[in-house]
Amino acid sequence: MALSLDELSSRAEIAEVVINYVRAVDRGDEALFRGCFHPDSTHDHGSFQGLSSDFADFAMKVVGAMVLTHHQLGPVSIELDGERAHVETYFTAYHRYGETPPPGGFAHGDRTMGGRYVDRFERRDGVWKIAHRRGVNEWQRHEPSSDGGFFDQPASYRGRRDKDDPVYQR
């Protein structure tokens, strides 16, 4: 099946938005996070339902209280439909909590979970962004930490949750 240059470009731009979303969460980059959504975008993610701009406030507060987060993306399925696209992305996420654990979790414990982002993208003024996101969780595990001294090593060995992370050092 031959794809047009516009279709290939659209797929690449959409995939980049999906990647930017998880980078923004893991690095605590609120501006990058907000840039993934159209201003009137909506969100249905766990206990949150509302505007994506409000979800950004909520999400940055939640992940900011964690010691670290790490997201891995799986397959990204993109179905183009004119100026809309229906996108499904599998993810696996790891969260390390501090003193305050989530319900069912442990202080300084780990939560690993998997699920999917089910998105409706729209291209407006030539730019693809998320118009609606539904986060679908498939499974999760809460466990006491078992990092084998990882956090006893120098902090420079680990990723950072700010603009001092190596990804921003160009």
N, C-alpha and C positions, 0 to 999 in steps of 0.2 A: 504494500500500500504506500503510495507516494504521498508525502505530506508537503504542504506548501511551506514556503519560508515563514509566512505569518503563523501557521500552526506550530512550527518548530520553535519560533521565537516566543509564542504564547506559552507553550509548555515549559520552556526554560525559565521564563519570568515567573510563572506560577510556582514552579519548584523552588526558585530562589526565595520567594515569599515564605514558603513552608519552612525552609531551612533558617531563614532569618528569625522566624517566630521562636524556634527552640534555642537558637543562639541567644536571642534577647532574654529568654527566661533564665538560661544557665549563666549568663554573664551579668544579669541584673540591668540590662540596657533598656530602660523604659522608652526612650525615643525610638529605638529600633523596633520595639514591641508595638508601639502605637502606629508606626509606619506600615504595618502589615494589614491594616484595616481601613476601609472607607469610613468617613466620619459618622455615617448612620448605620454602620455595621452592628449586627446583634450577635449575642453569644448565648449558648445553652451548654453549660459545662459544669457537671456535678451539681452542687447546690446553687450555682449562680445561673440566673436567667435575666438578660437585660442587654443594654448597650455594650458593645465591645470596649468603648472608652471607659465605662465604669468597671468592666472586667479587668482592664489594665490596672486601675487603681487597686482592685481586690488582689489580683495575681501578684503584683509587685510587692504588696505588703506580705502576702503569704510566703512567697519564695524568699523574700528578704529576711524573714525570721529563721530560715533554714541555714544550716552550715554550708550545704552545697546541694546542687541539683545537677543531673546529667541526663540528657535525653538522646536516645538513638532513634533514628527514623528508619522505617522499613519501606516497603513498596509504596510508591505514590502513583495512584491511578487518576488520570486526568481525562475527562470526557468534555471536549469542547463543544459548545452549543451557541454559535454566534458570539455575542459579547458576554456570554456567561460560560462558566465551566463548573462541572461537578467533580469534586476532588475528594478522594479518600486516601488518607495517609496512616499507615500503621506506626505506632511508637512504643518504645519501652522507656520508662523513666525511673531514675533512682533518686531518692531524696534522703539526705542525712539531717535528722532533727537535732536540735539543741536541747536545752532544759525542758522545753514545753513540747511534749509529744502530741500527735494527733489522736483522736479517739481510736482506741485499740492498739496504739503504738507504744513505744518505749522512749524515755528520755535518752538522748544521745543514740537513738536507734535508727534503723534503716527501714525505708519503705521502697519496695520495688513494685512497679505496676506496668501493665500493658494495656493498650487500647488503640483507638483510632480517632483521627480528626476527620469529620465529615463536613466538608466545606462547600459553600456556594461562592465562587469567585465571580466578580464582574469586572469588565474592562470599561473604565470611564475615563474620558479624555486621554485614551491611549494607554492607560496604566491598569494593570491587573492587581487587584487587592481582594481581600476577603470581605464579602458582604454579609455572610452568616457562617458561624462555626458552631458545630455541635461536637463536644468532646464525649466520646463513648468509651467508658472504662470496661475492660474485659476481665481483668483479674488484678489482684494486689496481694502483697505479703508484707507484714510488719515483723521485724526481727530485731533482737538485740544486736548491737554492732559487733562485727567480727573483722575489723580492718587490720589486725595483726601489726599495729603500731604505725600505720600509714600517717596518722595525724601527729605522730611524734617526730616525723621527719621535718626538715625545713619547709616552710610554707612555699618557698620558691619552686619546690618540686611539683606543686599542685597547680591546677587551674585557678584562676581568680574570678571573683564575681564583680569585677569593675573594669574600668578602662585600662588598668595595668596588666590585664591578661595578655598573653603573647599574641592573640589574634588581632589586637589593636596596635601592636608594635610593628609597624611596617617599615 
